[in-house]
Each structure stands twice: as C-alpha cells, then as structure tokens.
Amino acid sequence: MPLMTAARSGHRHVVDTYLGALLAEAGACVPAPGLCVLEREFDTAEVGIELWVDRAAPAVADALADVPDPAAEPGVSRR
C-alpha cells in the first residue's frame, strides 16, 4: 500500500502519481489508492486513516483473496 507523509497539501498527489506507480512497476499489487498524511495532521490523523481504511479495505481483501496459499502448493513445506 502506498503510504507517505508530506509537509504541504500540494504534495498529496505524489502518493498515487509516483509512489503507487513505482510500487506497481516494481511488481507490487496496489489494489487501492494510497494514503498521504500531512505533518500538520499528525495529531488528528486517526480520523482520516479510519476513513481511508474503510474505503480501501474491500479492495485489499479482494486482492488478498487472489493470493495463492503457499501451503496449498505441491512441494511447499511450511515447517
């Protein structure tokens, strides 16, 4: 998940425009928009983070459901 902090509100777009794109290019699954918390919001960030989690959770759950269970693959031991 693209997550970042920023000093200025003008930098919020960076989380999706650049960080999300970078993670996807590196092979990561990026199922939901990223979260950017401004430094001035640190004291009250819980509300914004909770809203983001509520919006992102269904997409993340769907993406995780598509991940194969390594224990179910033949020849893989989880000991």
Backbone as ProteinMPNN parsed JSONL, in Angstrom:
{"seq_chain_A": "MPLMTAARSGHRHVVDTYLGALLAEAGACVPAPGLCVLEREFDTAEVGIELWVDRAAPAVADALADVPDPAAEPGVSRR", "coords_chain_A": {"N_chain_A": [[0.837, -1.171, 0.0], [0.623, 2.135, -0.91], [1.863, 4.489, 1.192], [2.44, 7.568, 2.768], [3.995, 10.511, 4.179], [3.677, 14.065, 4.129], [4.775, 17.471, 3.796], [3.379, 19.564, 2.688], [0.138, 20.337, 1.371], [-0.028, 20.355, -1.365], [1.504, 18.261, -2.152], [0.143, 15.915, -1.865], [-0.783, 14.402, -4.046], [1.385, 12.931, -4.861], [1.563, 10.428, -3.639], [-0.069, 8.636, -5.074], [0.432, 9.269, -7.784], [3.219, 8.994, -8.122], [4.461, 7.279, -6.064], [2.677, 5.067, -5.845], [2.703, 4.255, -8.537], [5.427, 3.602, -8.794], [5.657, 1.446, -6.985], [3.924, -0.388, -8.256], [5.281, -0.738, -10.663], [7.503, -2.035, -9.71], [6.462, -4.465, -9.252], [4.611, -4.791, -7.268], [1.369, -5.359, -5.85], [-1.118, -3.047, -6.081], [-3.857, -2.374, -4.826], [-5.596, -0.35, -4.011], [-6.181, 3.217, -3.68], [-3.498, 5.288, -2.474], [-2.417, 6.519, 0.781], [-1.893, 9.647, 2.145], [-0.613, 11.523, 4.695], [-0.561, 14.667, 6.06], [2.012, 16.537, 7.699], [1.061, 18.432, 9.519], [-1.295, 17.276, 10.235], [-0.83, 15.168, 11.909], [-1.577, 14.956, 14.655], [-4.309, 14.583, 14.51], [-4.738, 12.543, 12.784], [-5.943, 10.042, 12.962], [-8.712, 9.988, 12.328], [-8.802, 10.514, 9.536], [-7.266, 8.346, 8.661], [-8.852, 6.182, 9.477], [-11.107, 6.577, 7.814], [-9.891, 6.201, 5.328], [-9.083, 3.516, 5.569], [-11.598, 2.283, 5.75], [-12.519, 2.75, 3.14], [-10.53, 1.526, 1.579], [-10.325, -1.12, 2.459], [-12.162, -3.14, 1.302], [-11.103, -3.479, -1.34], [-8.501, -4.279, -0.769], [-8.994, -6.661, 0.612], [-10.153, -8.165, -1.466], [-7.933, -8.333, -3.175], [-6.164, -9.802, -1.581], [-7.542, -12.181, -1.409], [-7.068, -13.256, -3.849], [-4.481, -14.113, -3.738], [-2.428, -16.877, -3.899], [-2.35, -19.641, -1.607], [0.597, -20.53, -0.162], [1.008, -22.874, 1.265], [-0.739, -24.617, 0.152], [0.296, -25.282, -2.238], [1.835, -27.805, -4.197], [4.705, -29.502, -2.999], [5.641, -27.534, -1.319], [6.722, -26.782, 1.853], [5.743, -25.77, 5.071], [7.18, -25.796, 7.43]], "CA_chain_A": [[0.0, 0.0, 0.0], [1.378, 3.387, -0.898], [1.622, 5.326, 2.363], [3.507, 8.558, 2.911], [3.711, 11.771, 4.846], [4.1, 15.214, 3.33], [4.762, 18.733, 4.515], [2.441, 20.51, 2.063], [-1.022, 19.696, 0.746], [0.248, 20.232, -2.79], [2.259, 17.03, -2.399], [-0.717, 14.744, -1.643], [-0.905, 13.609, -5.275], [2.598, 12.133, -5.054], [1.367, 9.065, -3.152], [-0.608, 7.811, -6.149], [1.066, 9.57, -9.065], [4.593, 8.488, -8.204], [4.757, 6.141, -5.197], [1.866, 3.933, -6.286], [3.233, 3.819, -9.829], [6.723, 2.975, -8.538], [5.408, 0.136, -6.39], [3.355, -1.254, -9.291], [6.364, -1.042, -11.609], [8.392, -2.986, -9.049], [5.764, -5.737, -9.164], [3.685, -4.837, -6.138], [-0.065, -5.233, -6.082], [-1.578, -1.79, -5.494], [-5.291, -2.524, -5.066], [-6.389, 0.796, -3.567], [-5.425, 4.466, -3.652], [-2.611, 5.446, -1.335], [-2.758, 7.432, 1.87], [-0.889, 10.662, 2.463], [-0.954, 12.305, 5.883], [0.273, 15.863, 6.181], [2.656, 16.684, 9.006], [0.201, 19.211, 10.419], [-2.437, 16.441, 10.575], [-0.402, 14.033, 12.722], [-2.331, 14.859, 15.91], [-5.706, 14.219, 14.239], [-4.7, 11.658, 11.614], [-6.74, 8.825, 13.146], [-9.984, 10.096, 11.611], [-8.526, 10.334, 8.117], [-6.787, 6.983, 8.435], [-10.018, 5.303, 9.582], [-11.89, 6.737, 6.582], [-9.132, 5.563, 4.251], [-9.173, 2.061, 5.778], [-12.956, 1.88, 5.377], [-12.626, 2.754, 1.672], [-9.535, 0.646, 0.961], [-10.417, -2.499, 2.949], [-12.74, -4.108, 0.36], [-10.172, -3.748, -2.441], [-7.372, -5.038, -0.216], [-9.497, -8.009, 0.883], [-10.268, -8.837, -2.769], [-6.585, -8.632, -3.67], [-5.605, -10.872, -0.761], [-8.257, -13.413, -1.736], [-6.487, -13.768, -5.091], [-3.116, -14.578, -3.481], [-2.457, -18.31, -3.606], [-1.824, -20.094, -0.321], [1.803, -21.317, -0.43], [0.908, -24.184, 1.895], [-1.574, -25.456, -0.699], [1.048, -25.618, -3.445], [2.598, -29.036, -4.051], [6.151, -29.399, -2.811], [5.995, -26.437, -0.426], [6.584, -27.135, 3.25], [5.698, -24.586, 5.938], [7.762, -26.124, 8.741]], "C_chain_A": [[0.885, 1.238, 0.0], [0.945, 4.251, 0.289], [2.767, 6.313, 2.483], [3.036, 9.729, 3.756], [4.229, 12.885, 3.942], [4.014, 16.473, 4.177], [3.684, 19.671, 3.981], [1.315, 19.762, 1.357], [-0.831, 19.52, -0.759], [1.002, 18.959, -3.155], [1.415, 15.765, -2.22], [-0.776, 13.833, -2.864], [0.273, 12.667, -5.482], [2.38, 10.672, -4.665], [0.832, 8.154, -4.254], [0.132, 8.021, -7.465], [2.448, 8.945, -9.187], [4.836, 7.233, -7.351], [3.963, 4.903, -5.609], [2.365, 3.37, -7.603], [4.574, 3.104, -9.668], [6.538, 1.571, -7.958], [4.853, -0.845, -7.424], [4.426, -1.66, -10.297], [7.329, -2.064, -11.03], [7.714, -4.344, -8.829], [4.798, -5.861, -8.003], [2.246, -4.768, -6.623], [-0.5, -3.962, -5.362], [-3.092, -1.724, -5.71], [-6.152, -1.309, -4.72], [-5.54, 2.061, -3.637], [-4.585, 4.564, -2.383], [-3.142, 6.421, -0.307], [-1.589, 8.371, 2.102], [-1.395, 11.474, 3.647], [0.007, 13.485, 5.95], [0.835, 15.969, 7.587], [1.77, 17.428, 9.99], [-1.029, 18.42, 10.859], [-2.083, 15.29, 11.527], [-1.245, 13.862, 13.986], [-3.764, 14.377, 15.706], [-5.812, 13.207, 13.095], [-5.594, 10.432, 11.741], [-8.034, 8.858, 12.35], [-9.78, 9.856, 10.116], [-8.067, 8.929, 7.781], [-7.951, 5.997, 8.512], [-10.886, 5.387, 8.328], [-11.201, 6.046, 5.415], [-9.225, 4.042, 4.361], [-10.557, 1.567, 5.366], [-13.125, 1.804, 3.859], [-11.715, 1.718, 1.027], [-9.725, -0.826, 1.314], [-11.051, -3.472, 1.961], [-11.791, -4.464, -0.788], [-8.984, -4.566, -1.968], [-7.806, -6.478, 0.06], [-9.634, -8.802, -0.411], [-8.901, -9.231, -3.303], [-5.957, -9.782, -2.886], [-6.284, -12.208, -1.045], [-7.685, -14.065, -2.989], [-5.073, -14.308, -4.912], [-3.165, -16.071, -3.147], [-1.825, -18.631, -2.261], [-0.599, -20.964, -0.59], [1.738, -22.715, 0.178], [0.102, -25.15, 1.029], [-0.842, -25.889, -1.957], [1.848, -26.906, -3.219], [4.094, -28.746, -3.871], [6.582, -28.277, -1.888], [5.718, -26.87, 1.007], [6.614, -25.865, 4.094], [6.259, -24.887, 7.315], [8.85, -25.193, 9.092]], "O_chain_A": [[1.792, 1.363, 0.823], [-0.204, 4.685, 0.367], [3.93, 5.946, 2.319], [1.844, 9.906, 4.007], [5.104, 12.669, 3.104], [3.269, 16.528, 5.155], [3.136, 20.481, 4.73], [1.525, 18.678, 0.812], [-1.422, 18.621, -1.356], [1.124, 18.619, -4.332], [1.921, 14.658, -2.405], [-0.815, 12.611, -2.72], [0.151, 11.69, -6.22], [2.946, 9.774, -5.289], [1.252, 7.001, -4.348], [0.424, 7.061, -8.177], [2.804, 8.424, -10.244], [5.355, 6.237, -7.853], [4.523, 3.811, -5.71], [2.443, 2.154, -7.775], [4.825, 2.104, -10.341], [7.19, 0.623, -8.396], [5.264, -2.005, -7.461], [4.464, -2.811, -10.732], [7.907, -2.866, -11.764], [8.324, -5.263, -8.282], [4.227, -6.928, -7.782], [1.952, -4.193, -7.67], [-0.271, -3.82, -4.161], [-3.559, -1.096, -6.66], [-7.321, -1.254, -5.102], [-4.312, 1.983, -3.651], [-4.929, 3.989, -1.35], [-4.176, 7.061, -0.501], [-0.444, 7.942, 2.238], [-2.484, 12.045, 3.597], [1.225, 13.318, 5.904], [0.203, 15.539, 8.551], [1.734, 17.086, 11.173], [-1.738, 18.85, 11.768], [-2.963, 14.517, 11.908], [-1.589, 12.737, 14.348], [-4.369, 13.824, 16.624], [-6.883, 13.047, 12.509], [-5.969, 9.838, 10.73], [-8.414, 7.851, 11.754], [-10.511, 9.077, 9.506], [-8.433, 8.38, 6.742], [-8.032, 5.075, 7.7], [-11.352, 4.36, 7.834], [-11.851, 5.383, 4.606], [-9.425, 3.357, 3.358], [-10.672, 0.538, 4.7], [-13.792, 0.904, 3.349], [-12.091, 1.098, 0.033], [-9.325, -1.697, 0.541], [-10.514, -4.566, 1.788], [-11.69, -5.632, -1.165], [-8.511, -5.448, -2.685], [-7.06, -7.413, -0.23], [-9.275, -9.979, -0.458], [-8.727, -10.332, -3.824], [-5.292, -10.64, -3.466], [-5.653, -13.258, -0.929], [-7.8, -15.276, -3.174], [-4.52, -14.901, -5.839], [-3.865, -16.479, -2.22], [-0.88, -17.969, -1.832], [-0.731, -22.032, -1.188], [2.353, -23.644, -0.346], [0.245, -26.366, 1.158], [-1.312, -26.775, -2.67], [2.466, -27.077, -2.168], [4.655, -27.859, -4.515], [7.78, -28.079, -1.689], [4.603, -27.277, 1.333], [7.431, -24.978, 3.847], [5.832, -24.269, 8.29], [9.451, -25.319, 10.159]]}, "name": "protein", "num_of_chains": 1, "seq": "MPLMTAARSGHRHVVDTYLGALLAEAGACVPAPGLCVLEREFDTAEVGIELWVDRAAPAVADALADVPDPAAEPGVSRR"}
